[in-house]
């Protein structure tokens, strides 16, 4: 999808929804410089990371084991 800088500013909500849907928007200013607007994909936390946080939050007075070797 392409847009001018002025149109991008006016209809930012529309272009933001398009970026959330996975589209890449190329914004061209009056000096013919092109900027790319796209959503950044963030990796989901692994099971090891989540379980590691939970393991440290419970005080069982027992020696805590590590989660090395489980998950990715």
Backbone torsions as a table, in degrees:
resi	resn	phi	psi	omega
1	UNK	NA	140.0	179.4
2	UNK	-121.0	149.5	179.5
3	UNK	-152.2	158.0	172.1
4	UNK	-87.3	161.9	-179.0
5	UNK	-61.5	-40.2	-179.7
6	UNK	-65.4	-44.5	178.8
7	UNK	-65.9	-37.8	179.1
8	UNK	-62.1	-42.6	178.8
9	UNK	-66.2	-42.5	-178.4
10	UNK	-67.6	-38.7	-175.1
11	UNK	-114.7	40.6	-176.0
12	UNK	-58.6	-41.7	-178.9
13	UNK	-59.3	-39.5	179.2
14	UNK	-64.6	-44.8	-179.1
15	UNK	-71.2	-32.4	176.7
16	UNK	-64.7	-42.2	177.0
17	UNK	-62.9	-38.0	178.3
18	UNK	-65.6	-39.4	178.2
19	UNK	-66.5	-38.5	177.2
20	UNK	-63.7	-29.7	178.8
21	UNK	-79.1	-5.5	176.6
22	UNK	107.8	0.5	179.4
23	UNK	-81.0	154.7	174.5
24	UNK	-108.8	129.7	-178.5
25	UNK	-108.6	127.4	176.6
26	UNK	-102.0	120.3	-177.2
27	UNK	-107.8	124.5	-178.0
28	UNK	-111.7	126.8	178.9
29	UNK	-92.9	-178.0	-174.5
30	UNK	-70.4	-16.9	176.6
31	UNK	-91.3	11.3	178.5
32	UNK	67.4	24.3	174.0
33	UNK	-88.2	132.4	-176.8
34	UNK	-105.8	129.3	176.1
35	UNK	-113.0	147.6	-178.8
36	UNK	-111.6	128.4	178.9
37	UNK	-116.8	117.7	-179.2
38	UNK	-150.6	158.6	177.4
39	UNK	-78.0	138.0	177.2
40	UNK	-89.3	127.8	-179.9
41	UNK	-83.8	125.7	-179.9
42	UNK	-107.2	130.7	-179.3
43	UNK	-70.6	139.5	177.3
44	UNK	-71.6	146.5	179.1
45	UNK	-66.0	146.3	-179.6
46	UNK	-78.8	164.6	178.7
47	UNK	-62.0	-34.7	178.8
48	UNK	-63.3	-42.4	179.2
49	UNK	-64.1	-45.4	-178.8
50	UNK	-65.4	-46.2	-179.6
51	UNK	-66.3	-33.9	178.4
52	UNK	-64.0	-38.3	176.6
53	UNK	-67.6	-39.9	178.9
54	UNK	-68.1	-38.1	-178.6
55	UNK	-61.7	-37.5	-179.2
56	UNK	-80.7	-12.0	-175.9
57	UNK	-91.6	-9.3	-178.7
58	UNK	-105.5	127.6	179.4
59	UNK	-98.5	99.5	-178.5
60	UNK	-103.9	-2.4	-177.0
61	UNK	61.7	17.8	174.3
62	UNK	-109.8	158.9	178.0
63	UNK	-64.6	131.7	-178.3
64	UNK	-84.9	134.1	178.9
65	UNK	-91.4	155.5	178.7
66	UNK	-88.2	161.1	179.3
67	UNK	-98.9	13.0	179.5
68	UNK	-62.4	136.5	178.9
69	UNK	95.8	-8.6	178.1
70	UNK	-107.4	141.1	176.8
71	UNK	79.8	-160.3	-175.7
72	UNK	-95.8	NA	NA
